C-alpha cells in the first residue's frame, strides 16, 4: 500500500524549540484534535481547525522562552493537562487554558528537557537532572556532559521509577534514584528519546535519535541493556530532533514518525519485520522541531502534524486533494474554495495596505530630528559539528526569516567543501594572510526564501583559531549577526569510549603547579567534544579518535599531572606546543617529559597508506579522462582501449564528482606525512626541514616501502 500525504499549512507562531508542540487527546476515535504549541515569545497557543480555518481555543500572554511542552495527567487517564518549561519555572494549564500550576524549581540554569509521568516531574538543565514528586525534590544528578533529553520508563509497566538521560558524550545514562545504574553507549550524540510505540511495549523499549542522523532502539532492562536495531544515516540527512509512534499507514501496527533538522519528515513501517523500513519521506524548507500523529484537519483523515523552527504548524494529511463527489456537491466545494480565496485576497490586501502605511510612517519619522532607528532582532539557529564519515565540519545556519547573504571569514587555513543541498552562489575574496591573519573570505548569496544554509569545511590539525559567520537576513533596515566557532588544535579528533591499547603509543607527561580545573580548561581548548565544566572526581580519562587518519589519543589528567598517549607523533607534538603555550600565558611553570615509540611512525604510515594510494589513483584517473575522451571522439568508439581505460571513461562523471568533492585531499595527506617526518626528528632535537623536498619527490612516485625506508634512513 502506497502512502500519499498532502501538505496543509495551518498557522504560524513564533520561533519554536525542540518538542514544544503536542496534540490533545481526541474525544472519540479519528475525530479532530486540538493542537497546543509554545514558542520563544513565551506564548502558549491552543487551536483547532473549523471549516479549514485555525480557530484559537486559548492563547497566553508573552513571557519567557518556552523550551519544552509536555502533556500530563493522572496515570491511566487521558493526558490532557498542558505543562510548559520556561526558564527555571514549570507552568500547568488545563485544556481550556486555565493556569493551575506555577512551580519555580531550584535549578540555577534554564530547563532544557522535561518529562512528566503522573505526579512525577523529571527535569534537566545543561548538566543537572532533578526529579520532583508533587513538586517536592526527590533525586538529583550532576552529569559529566551536557544532557540533551530526559525520559522515564512507564511506571505502569516497570516496577520502579527508571529515568534515562541522553547525554552529549554518546551515552544514555540509566538512573536509579540519584545514582547511575549503568550506561548505554549509542553511535552518536543522542538528541531525543521516546518510548517505542508510545508506551515502550513491555515498558523497556526506548527509541533514540542522534545529532548525526542515526536512529535506534535499545531495551533498558534491570540487568543489562540490549541493542535491538539501528538505522545508519546512509543518505547523509540531518540530525534527528523529534520522533513519534502512530499508525499513519492504517494497518494496525504503529509506524515510526521522524523529524530531522534539515527539514526531512520520514515514516518508517515495521511490515512484520524486525527492523523498520522507510515508507515515506518529504522535505520541508526548515528544521522540524516537533512531530505528532493524529487527526487535525478533518474528521476521519489521519495525518502527521509537524512544527518547524520558524513556527509553522503543518499537516501531512491522508485527505485527498481532489475530492470525488456528485454534481451537486462539486458546486458546494467550489463555492467553499471561492470564499476561502476571497478571504485570503482580502487579508492580503489589508496586510499590503498596513505595510504601506507603516513604511510611510517610518519614512516621515526618519526625517525628523528626533528620529531613532531600532535594529530589528532575529533569531539564528546554528550547529557546528564534526562528521566522522568524511572528517569535515558541518556548519548549519537557520534563520527565522529569509537569508540574504552569509559572509564566512577565517583566521586559519580551511577548505570549503561542496554541499549538494546548498543552492547558494559562493564567491571568494582575496586575502592577505601575512599582514592580518585572514585566510578565508567567502560570501554565500542565497536564493529567495532560503531560510537554511548548510556549509562544509575541513580544517588542518595544529592550526587553530576562529571561524566567523556574518549572517544578513532580508529585512529592513539592514542588520547582521556575527557567530563565532572555534577551530581547535586537534579539531579532527572525536570522542570515543574504547581504544585499542595494543597499538604502539607515544607518551607526553606534564607536571606542575596547576589545578584540575586549569588542566581541564587546556584540554577543552585543544580538543572538541570535551565538556566545558570539569567532570566530578579528582581524575578523568577521555579517549579520542582522529576521524581522518583513525589514529587515537588517550588523555588522563588530575591536579598537578597530565598524561597523553597517542599512536601518532604529530598529535603529541601539537599537544606539547599548545599546552606549553597555554601554561605560559597563565605563568605556570610546566615540567614536560615524553617517550617516543619508533614503531608508531611505521604504524601511522600504514594507516595513511590506503587513503594515499586511493587518492593518487583517483588523481591519475581524472588526469586521463580528457585525453581518453579526445581519443573516443577521434576514433568513434572505445573498443581499441584496454578494459581499465574503458572503465575510466564509463565512470568519468562519478570520478570527476568525487575528485571535486575532495579538494586538496592529496595535499592534505602530503602535509600530514611531512609533519610526521618533521615531528619524528624534532623530538630527537634534529631539524630535517631541508630534506622535505626529497620527501615530496618520493611521495610523487609513491611506494610504501620506499617511504618507510626514507623515514628510517633520514
N, C-alpha and C positions, 0 to 999 in steps of 0.2 A: 504493500500500500504506500503510494507516494504521499508525502506531506507537503501540502501547499498552504503557505501562510501569507496573508496580505497585510501590509503595513497600514496602521492608522495612528496618526499623532493626536493625542488628547489635549494636552495643555503644557505650558512651560512655567516652572517655578524658578527660584534662584539656583545658584551652583550647588550641587549635591555631593556629599561624601559617600563612601562605600557603605552598603547595607543601610540605607535610610528610607526605603520605600517598601511598604507591605500592602497586601490585600486583606481586608477584614473578612472573616468567615461569612459564607453565604447562608441565608435563612433556609433555603431549600436547594436541592441538587441542581446545578447548572443554571442557577438564577444569577443575575448581575450582582457583582460585589463592589463595595466601596474601596477606593484607593486612598491610602494615607501616606504622606511624604513630608520629610523635613529637609530644610535647606540651610545654606551658610548664612542667610539673613536671620536665622533663628525662628522662622515661621513654620508651624506645623499646619498642613492643609489636608483636609479630608474631602474627597469629591466622588460623585458618581455620574454615570452617563445617562442622559434623558433626551430622547429624540436626537441622538447624535451630538448633543452639546454637553460639555462638562459643567455640572451643577455642584457648587460647594455645599457641603454639609456643615463644616465649620472651618475657621481659619484663625490662628492665634496671632497675637501682636509680635513684631520682630524682637529678637533678643540675641543671646549668644549663639554662635555657630553650632548647628546640630551635627554631632559626629556619628551617632548611631540611633536607629529606631527599631524597637522590638515590640512584639505583641506578647501579652501575658494574661494570666487569669488563674482561677482555681484549677488545679490539676484535674484532667478528665472531663473538663467542660470546654465550650468554645473559647478560644484565646482571642478576646476582642477588646481587652484593655491595652491602651497605647502607652508605651514608655519611651522617653527620649533621653539621650545623654548630651548635655551641653556644658562645656567647661568641666567643672567638678560636681555638677548638680544632676540629679535624676528627677524628671517630672513625669507624672502619670495623668492620662486623660481617659475619659470614657469615650465610647464610640460616637457620642453626641457632642464631644468637645469640652465637657466639664472637667476642670482640673481637680483631681482628688489627692495628688501626692506632690510634694516638693521636698526632696531629700538632698541636703547638702552633705556630700561624703567628706571624709577626712583626707582625701587624696590631694597631694600638693601639685600634681600635674593634671592636665586636662585628660578626660576619659577618652580612650581611643577605641575600645571594644567593649561590648556588653552582651550578656546572655541572661535570660530570665526563665526560671522554672518554678512555678507555683509561688511560694513566698521567698524563694532563694534568688538572690541577685549576685551575678558574677561580673566583676568589672576589671578592666586593666587599663593602666596608663602606659607610657612608653616602656617602663621596666617593672612596674609594680602591679601585682594582682591582689585583689581583695574579694572576699566572699562575705556577703551580708545575708542574714535571715531575719525577716520582718524589720529591716533597716537597722539591725544590730550587727556589729562587727563580729565575724566568726573566725576567718582564717586570712593569712597574709603570706605573700611570697615575693621575694625580690629576685627577678630573673637576671641571668648573666648577659642576655642580649635582648634586643627590642621584641616586645610582644605585639604581633600583628592581629591576632584574633583569639577569642576565648569561647569555649562551648562546654556544656556539661552533658554527660550521657544521661538518657532519660531515667529518672528515679523510679518510674513505674516498672521498668524492665530490669534495671540493675540494682542490686541490694543496697549499695551505698553511693553517696554523692561522689562522682568522679569527674572533676573538671579537667579539661585539656587545653593547654596553651600552645598556640602556633607561634614559634619564635624565629627570628630572622636568621639565626645560625643553622638553619636547615634541620631543626629538631622540633618534634611535638613532645611537650613535657606533660606527662600524666601525673596529676597530683592526688594526694590523699591527705586531706586537712591542709596543713601548711608545708608539707614535705613532698618532694618528688618521689613518686612510686617507681617510675622508670622513664626512660627517654626513648623516643622512636625517631630514627633518622629517616628523612624523606629526601627525594632527589633534587630539591630546590628550596629557596626560602618560602615557607608556606604563608600565603596571604589570606586565605579564607578556609573556614571549617564548616561542615554541615553534616547533619545526621543523614545516613543513607535512607532513601525512601521517606524522608521527613521524620522518621521515628527510630532510625538506627537498626531496623529489622529486629534482631534479637536484643537490640539496645547497645550493641558493642561495635557496630559498623559505622565508621567515620570517614566521610569524604574530605579530601583536602585538595586545594588548588595552589599552585606556586606562582611566584612572580615571573618565572621564565616559561610559563605556559604549560606546565605538566599537571596531570590530573590523576588522582589515585584513591584507592580505598584500602583502609587499614582496619583490622579488627583489634579493638582495645579490650583485652581480657585481663583478668586479675593476675595471672601469672606472667605471660609474655605476649607481646603484640605479634600479629601476623599480617604481612602484606598480602592482600588478595589480588589486586591488579593495579596496573599503572599504564597510563596513556602518555607516550612521549609526544613532544611538540614537534612532529616531523615537518609540518608546514610553516614553521617559524612564525607562528601567530603570537599575539600579545599575551601578557600575564593575565592570570585569572583573578577577577575581583569579586565574583558572586556566583553561587550555584543554588539550584533548587531541584526538587523532585516533583514531577507532575505528569500525569498520563495525557499528554497532548495528542498522541497518535490514536488513542481510543481503543487500545487492545487489551485493557485491563491490567497492564503492567506499567508502573510508573517509569517515565523517561527522565533522563538527566538533562537539566537546562543549565547552560554555562554562559556567563557573560565575561568578555575579555576587555583589557584596557586599550586594544586597538579598534574597538567597536564591533567585534565579531560576536554574534549570538549563535550558539550551537545547541543542537538537540541530539543526544545520544540515546539509542534504544537498546534494550537487552536482547530481544528476539530469542529468548530461550538459550542465549549464550552466556558463558561465564563472564566475559568482558563486554562492556558496551561498545556499540559500533555507531559511528557518526551517521545520522539520518538526515540532518538538515543544518544548513548554516547560512547566515546572512550578515553582511557587514553594514553597520551604521557609520556615520561620519565622525563619531566621537566615542569616548570610552563608556562602557556600560557599568554603572555603579551598583545597580540592584536589578534582580531578576526574580519574577514570580509567575507561577502558572495559575490560571483561574479563568474567570468569566467577567468581563467588564463592559464591553461594547454593547452586546445584545444577548438576551436570554438564549441558552441552548448552544451558543458558539464558544468553545474553549479558545483560550489564547495565551500567548506569552506576553506578559507586561514587563517592560524594562524602563528604568530611569537612566538618563545619561548625565555626564559631567555638567553640562550647561543647564540641566534642569528639565529637559524634555521628558514627558511621560508618554511612552509609545507602546502600542499594542501590535503584536504579530498574530492576527486572528485567523481562525479556520472559516470565518464567514466569507462566502464567495463575493467577489467584486460585482459580477454581473448576476443579478437575481433572475431566476426563471419564474415568470408569473403570467397570469392570464391577461387578456386585453384591458380589462377594467383596472386591474392592479398596476399595470405598466404606467398608466396616466397618473396615478396617485404617486408613484415613486418619482416620476419626472417632476411633478409639482413640488414634491418634498425637496428634491435636489435643487430645483429653481429657487425655492425660498431660501435654501442654505446659501446658494451662490449670491443671491441678492443681499442677504445678511452680511456675508463676508465682504462684498463690494462696499456696502455702506460703512462697515467697520474700517476698511482700508482707507476710504476717502476721509473719514473722520480723523484717523491717525496722520494722514498726509497733511491735513489742514492744521492739526495740532503741532506737527513738526515745523511747518512753515511759520506759524505764529511764534514758536519758541526761538526759531532761528532769527527772525526779525527782532525779537526782544533782546537776544544776545548781541546782535549787531549794534543796536542802539545803546545798550549798556556798556559795550566795549569802547564806544566813542566818548563816553563821559569821563571826566577827570577822576571820579571816584571808583572807576572800574576795577574789579578784582577777577582774575581768571583762575578758576579752580582746575587742578589736574584731575582728570577722570580716573577713578581707580578701576582696575580689572584684575581678575583672578587668573593665575597661571598654575597649572598642574604639571609638574615636571618629574622626570625619572631618569636617573643616570646609573646604569647597571652594566656589569661585565658579563658578556656572553661566553660561556665555556666552549661552545662549539667552534667558534671562529676567532677566539681570543681578541674580540673587539668590544668597545663600549657602545652601548645604545643610549642615545640622548633623545628622550621624548618630551616635547613641549606641547601642552594643550591649553588653549585659551578659551574663555567663555564666549568670546566674540571672534569674528574672522581675523586672521593674521595677515598683516600687510607684508612685512619682511622680518627676517631674523638675521642679525649680524653675529658671526662667530669669530671670536678673537682668542688666540692662544699665545702664551709666552714660552711654550715648549714645543719642540717639533712633534707634530702628529699628522697622520694620514686621514683624509676623509674618504670613506668607502661608499660605494653606490648602495642605495636602498630602493628596492623595486616599488614599494608603496609610495615613494616620495615623488610627487609631480612638480615640486618647486624648481624654479630656474636658479642655478647657482652660478655666481661669478666671483672670481678671485682677484684680490688686490695685491700689488707687490708690497713686500715687507722689507724693512731694514732691520734684520735681526741683530746686527752687530751693535748699533747705537741705542736701540730702545727695547731689546729683548722681545721683538714681535715676530713670531714665526709663522703665524697664520691669520689672514683676514679674509673671510668668505661671507658673501651675502646670499641668502636664500630668499627669492621673491616668490611669494605664494600666489596660487591661483585664487579666483574669487571664491568666497565661502569656505576656505580651508581653515579649520579650527585646530587641527592636529598635525604636527610636523615631527617626523622621526629621522634622526641622523645617526650615522655610524662612524666611529673614529677608532683608530688604533694608535696606541702610544708606544714609546720606546722605554724600556726599563732602565732606570738610572738617571733619566731626565725627568725632572718633576717641576711642577708649577701650577698655574691656574688656567682653566678654560672658562671663557665668559660668553654668555649668550645675551644679546640685546634684542628683546622681543618688542616689536612695534605692531599694535593691532590697527585695524581700520576704523578708528574712532577720531572724532574731532573734539577739542584741539588735540594735535598730535602729541602722543606721550609714549614713553618707553620704559620697560622694566629690565634691569640687569640681574641675571642669575649667574652665580659662580659655582664652578665644580673643580674640586682638587684632583690633579693628576699626581698620584703618589709615586714615590721612588720605585716601589715594586708593584706597579699598577696592574700587571697581568697575572698576579697571584690571586687565587681564590681559596676561601676557607674549605677545608675538608675535615673529616673526623678520623680517618685512618691513613697511615702512610706505610710504605714498605721499609721496614727497619734494616733490611738486608742490603740496602744499597751502600756504595762507598760514600761516606759523608765527610765533609769539611766542617770544622767547628770554629766558631767565634765566641770568645768569652769576655764579657765586660764586667768589671768590678769597680766599685767606687762608693762615694757617699751620696747615693741617690735613693729616693723613696720609691715604694711600689707604684704610687700614682705617677711619678715622674717617668719611670721606665715604661709604664703602660702608655703614657702620652707620646713617647718616642715611637713605640711600636704602632700606635694608632696613626701617627704621622707617616710612617713608612708603608703600611700595608692596608689594602681595602678590606672591608667586611670585618673589621675589628670593632667591638662595641666602644662607644665614646667614653662610657664610665668604666672605671676599673672593676673587674669582677670581684665577687665576695671571696674572701680567703686570703692567705698570705703568699700563695704561689699559683701561677697559672701556666698552662701549656696550650698553645694553638698550633694546629697543623695547616699547611698551605700547599697548594699545587699550582705550578705555573701552567696556565691554560694554553700557552703557545708551544712550550717545549716538553711538558709533562715532568719537569724536574720538581723536587719537593723541598719543603722547608719546615723545620721543627723549631718552634720558639718557646723557650721556657724561661720565665723570669720571676724574680721576687725582689724584695728590698735589698739593695746593695749588690745584686748579681743578675746578669742576663746571659743565657746560653742559647746560641743559634746554630743549628746544624742544617746543611744543605748539600745535595749531591752536585750542585753547580757552583763552581768557584766564583763566578760573576755575581751571584746572589749575595754571597758572603762579602765580596768586595764592596758592593753597593751599600750593604748594611753597615759595614765598618766606616765608610766615608760619611754617610748620612748621620749615623748615631753619634760619631765623634763630633761632627759639626753642631748637632743639636745640643750636646752636652756642653760644648764650648760657649754656645750662646747663653746658657744658663750659668756659666762659670763653674761648672762641675768638673773636677779632675777625674778622668777615666783611666783605668788600667786595662789595656787591650792585649789579649793573647789569642793566638789562633793555631789550629792544627790543620795542615793541608794534606789531603789524601791524593797522591798522584794518580791513582787508579780512577778517580772520579772524572778526570779530564777525558780519558778514553770513553768512559761510560756516557758522558754528556754528548760527545761527538757521535756516538752510536745512536743516541736519541734523536739528534738532529738529522742523521743520515737519510732516513726515508723521506722526510719533508724536503730536504735539499735536493735529493735525487728527483723527486716528483716535480719540483718547481723548475729545475734545469731542463727536464724532458718537456714540460709544458711550454717553456720559453722557446725551446728548439722547434717544437711543432708549430707554434704560432709564427715563427720566423719563416717557416717553409710554406705557409698557406698561400701567400701572394704568388710566389713562383710556381707552385703547383696549379693554381687557378689559371695562370697565363698559359701553361702547358696544355691544360684542359681545353681552353678556348682555341689554341693553335692547332691541336690535333683532332679536336671534335669529340673525343671520348677519353676514357681513363683506363682502357683495357691494357695499355702498354705499361702502366705503372705497377710497381710491386705492391702486394697487399697492404703493407704498412702505410705507404703514401696514399693509397685509395681510402684507407680508414681515416687518415688525417683530413682528406677532402670531405668525406661524409660527415665528420664531426666538427668541421671548421667553425660553424656558428657557436656551438657549445664550447669549444676550446677558447675562442676569442672572448666569449662572455665570461668564462671562468678567469681568464687572464686579466680581463678588465676589472673584475671584482676584487682582485688581489694586487692592487698597485704596490710597487716597491716591496713585494713579498720576498723576492730573491735577495734584494739589497739588505732587507731586514735580517735574513739568515746569515748573509755575509758579515754583517755588523756584529751579530751575536758570536760568531766564530772568532772574529777579530778581537772582540772584548775578552773572550775566553782565553785567547792566546796572550794578550797583554796582562790580564789579571793573574794568570798562572805564574808568570815571571815577576810580576810586581810583588807578590808575596815572598819571592826569593831575593828581592832587592835588585832586580835586573830590569833595565829599560830596553824593550825589544821593538820599539816603535819603528826603527829603521828597517826591520825585517818584514813589516806589514806588506809592502808592495810584492815581495816574494810570495807571501802567503796568498795574496789575491790572485797571483798568477796560477798557483796550484789549484785554487778554487775554480778558476775559469776552465781549466782542463781537469775537472774534479774526478778524483779517485780516492775512495775512503782510506785505503791502506797508505797511500802516499801522504794524505793529510795527517794521519796519526803518526807516521814516521817523521814528518816535519816538526810536529809538536814535541816528539821525543828528542829529536836531534838539536833543536834550537838552543 
